[in-house]
Amino acid sequence: MNTLKLASGTQMPLVGFGLWKIPRESCADIVYDAIKAGYRLFDGASDYGNEREAGQGVTRAIQDGLVRREELFIVSKLWNTFHEASQVEQVARKQLADWNVDYFDLYYMHFPIALEYVAPEVRYPPGWFFDGTSDLRPGTTSIQETWQAMEKLIDHGLAKELGIANFSGSLVLDLLRYARIRPAVLQIEHHPYLTQTQLIQFAQAEQITVTAFSSFGSQSYLPLDNLKAKTITSLLDHPTIVAIAEKNGQVPSKVLLRWATQRGVAVIPKSTNPNRMALNLQSIDFDLEEEDIQTISALDIGLRFNDPMDFVGTFPIFA
């Protein structure tokens, strides 16, 4: 298992398994099968609504002797409605109980956005809207207050590393001014249509490891009726990607993943298909020529699929 060394020295798998949109009813079996296939990093979140089931898959794999807890790298995220300092540890403990583990290897702030608190007993996961449908209520908690509460998770042994997701460069700069514990990882949308080269270079210069989500571009957003996804050529079908895949004797999905990992960016693809699951994990078994990497990078058009402005109509965090 290839890894990336975080600033602390911790080794994080280069290829992990993303849990976004994994169906709750099949999540336990999928996680169990992914562990059998060789995955060790599982990227979850409160908002995904399947952490309890993911934990069931992990527990079964440990009980069956497939893996030890210390061999796994379990990741979760703090949702927007729990940014108040008084809520951070409470919800993190709930998430740990759902996963049936004592600590997270990495715990992210999911978005640099605070929403009004929704109690777990009212609705969990709470989603974006206070009433579950249309009432969007921004919170007043600063990123600094939330981060400093997250730092206490490290102090209390509830998390090994902290991370940030969906942050712009300016917000990372601000966070670094007051962080007692620096973020170990920055998770961003990253694919050939959105290379974010300057942000990655800045993060890596600050010894912040970068993890990519949506490595296949539009694929994850088509079921969400995303207009951008519906009107752009799928990267898996793009003539440039297909040609480079054929040249290297690979499939397009492996080329897209290798384009990221060969540049030091971790990936968290997901699949419920055992064959594709294995292919994704094997994406580090070959190298692209530098010319191929540059050709793929030239596809950049700044196209972002995961933008709150598109799905809730506000929070221009990438403007």
N, C-alpha and C positions, 0 to 999 in steps of 0.2 A: 504494500500500500504506500504510494507516494504521498509525501506530506509537505506542508509549508511550515517553517518555523516562525511562530509568533515572536513578538519582541521580548516576551518573558522567557522564551526558550521552549514553550509548549509546542508540540507537534500537532498540527491540524491536517486531517486528510485533504488532499488536493481535489478529490472528487467525492462529493457527498450525495445524499438523497433528499430531495425537497419534498415536503409534505403538503404544500399548498394544493388545494382542490383534490386531495386524495379522499375518496368517499369514506365517510365514517364507518359504514357497515362493513367495509372490506379493509380498512386501514390496518387492523391488527395483523391480518394474514399477509398483507403487502409488506409491512415492516419486517415481519418474521422472514418472509422469502428474500427480502433485500439483504438481511443479515446473512442468510445462507449463501447468497450470491457473492458476498464479500464486502458489502457496504458497512462502514463503521461510523460515518457522520450522518446524523439525521437532523434536518433543519425544520423545526416546528415553530408554532406561534399560537398564542391564545386565540387570535382571530381566525385560525384555520378550523377551529371547532372539532378537532380530531385528536387532541393530545392524550386523552384518556385511552383511546383505542391504540394509539401509537405506543403508549406505555405498556399496554397489554401484550403487544407484539414483542417488545423488548423483554418484558418479564418472562414470557414463554421461552424466548431464545436463550436467556440466561439459565432458566431452570432446566432446559434441555441440553445444556452444556455446549451450545454453539459459540458462546462468547462470554467474556467476563465484563462486568460493568466498566472496569478501568480500561478496557479495550475500545469502548464506545466513546464517541464525541457527540454528546446530546446538546442540541441548540434550541433555545426558545426565545421569545420576544415579548416585551412589555407593550401592551396595547394602549392606544391613545387615551382611553377613558380612565386609566390608572396612573396618570402622571403625577398626581399629588403625592408629596413625600409620605404621607400617612398611609397611602394605598400600595406603594411599590412592594414592600416586603410581604404584605398580606397576599397579594395576588401571585407573587413569585412562589410563595409557599403552596398556594393552591395548585399552581401549575406543576410544581415538583410532586405533589401528591397525585395529580393526574398521571404523570409519567411514572410514578412509583420509584423515584430515585431520590437521593439525598442532596444532589447538587447538579447544576447545569455546567457543562464544560464552557459554554459561551451563552451569554444572555444579552440580547440586543434591545435598544430602544427602537421600536418598529418604525415610527415616523417622528420627525421633529414637530409634532402637532399634539397639542393638548385639547381633549374634549371633556365636557362635563361628566363627572363620575356617574356610572351606572352600577349599582350593586350586583354582584354575581347572582344573588338569589332572585333578583328581578329578571335578568336575562344574561345568559352567558353562552357563547361570547356575545358581547354587546353590539358589535358592529359600529358603524359610523353615526347612526342616528339615535338620539336620546329615546325616542318612542319606538324605535325599531323599523320605522318606515320613512319619515321625511323631516323630522325635527332635528336639525343640525345645531348643536349647542357648543360653540368653542369654549374651552376652559381658560383659566388665567394663569396656570402654572408655567413657570419659565423652564427652559431646557436645563438651566443650571440647577434648579431645585430638584428636578427629576434625576439628573445625573448624579448629584451628590447622594440622593437616596439609593440609587443603584450601587454606588460605591460601597455602601454598607452591606450589600449582599455578598461582596467579596470578604469583608471583615467578618461576617457571620458564617462563612463557609458555604453559602447557598449557591455561589457561582464561582467558577475559576477564572473566567475572563469576561470582560464587558465589550460590547460592540455597539455600533450605530448603523442604522439602515436608512436609506433614502435621504441622506444628508447632502447638501451642496458644499462646495469648497469653503464658502464663507462661514457656514455654520460649523464646519469642522475646525476652522481657524479659531472661531469664538470659543468652542468647547475646550480646545487645547490650552486656552489662557487660564482656565480655572480648574481643570481636571486634576484631582489628586491621583487618581488612577486613570491613565490614558486609555482610550479605546484601542483594543487589540485588533479589531476587524471592522472594516467598512463594507456593508453589503449594498450593492447598487444594481439597477437594471443595466445590463451590459450585453451587447450583441453587435454584429457588424453594422446594423443600422444606427447604433448608438454606442460609439466606442468610448466616449468620455475619457479620452487620452490624458488630458491635462489633470483631471481629478485623480486618475489612477497614479500618474507620476508624482503628484503632490502627496498622496496618501503613502505611497511606498517610500518616498523620501523621508516621511515622518515615522517610518517603521510601523505603519498601519497596514496590515494585510487586507487585500481586497477580495471579496467574494461576489461572484456574478449570479444574479437571478435572471430568468427569462433568456437563457442562452440561445434558444431557438427563435427568438423574436416574437412574431405574432401568434405562434401556435397556442399558447396558453390563454390568449385573449379572444380567440374566435368564438368559443362557447359563451363568452360574456357579451356577445353582440357588439364588440368594439369596432367602431367605424374605421379607425386607422388600420386595424388588423384585417378587416375585410377588403380594404382597397389597395393593399400593398402586396407585392409578390412574396410568397413565403420564402424565407431563407433556405428552407430545406429543398425548395424547387428552383432557387435562383441559379441561372446558368453559370455564374462564376463559381459558386459553391459546388455545384454538380461537377463541373469540369475539374476542379481541384481534387474533389473526392475520387473521380475516375483516375486521374493522374497518379494518385497515391494508393489506389486499390482499396479505398475505404468508402463508407457511406457518408452522406452529407452531415448527419447528426454528429458523427465522430469528428469530422473536420471542424465543425463549429465549436465543439468543446475543446479540441486541441488548440485551436486558434487562441482561446483564452488561457488555457493552462500553460501553454508554452511561453506565455508572456507573464507568468507568475500570478495569474488570477485564478482563484479556486472557483469551482462550479458545483451546483447542486441540482442537476437534472432530476426529473422524476418520470417514472413510467410504471404502469400497472402490468405491462407485458413483460414476461420473463426474458424473452430474447432481447428486447430493446434495453431492458434493465442491465443485462450483461454487456451489451454493446457500449452503453454509456460508461460503464465502469472500465471498459477496455480502451477508452479513448486516449489514454496516455501511453499506449503501446507502440506509437510511431511518432515521428517528428515531421513537421512541415518545413519546407525550405523557407528562408527569410523572404524570398520573393513572393511566395504564396501568402505569407502572413501580411505583407504590405498590400497585396492585391485585395485580400479580404477586408483589411482595414479601410481601404479606399471606398468601400461601399457606404461609409458613414454619411447619413443625412440628418443626424440629430433627431431621429424619430423615437419618441418615448411613448410606450403603451401604458405604463403604470403611473398615471398622473392624477392626483386628487382633483385637479381642475376639470378633468374629463368625467369623473364618476360622482363627484359631489358638488361640483360647480364652484369651488372656492379653494383656499389654501394654495396660493401660487408659489410653492416652495422651490420650484425649479425655474422661476421666471428670471 
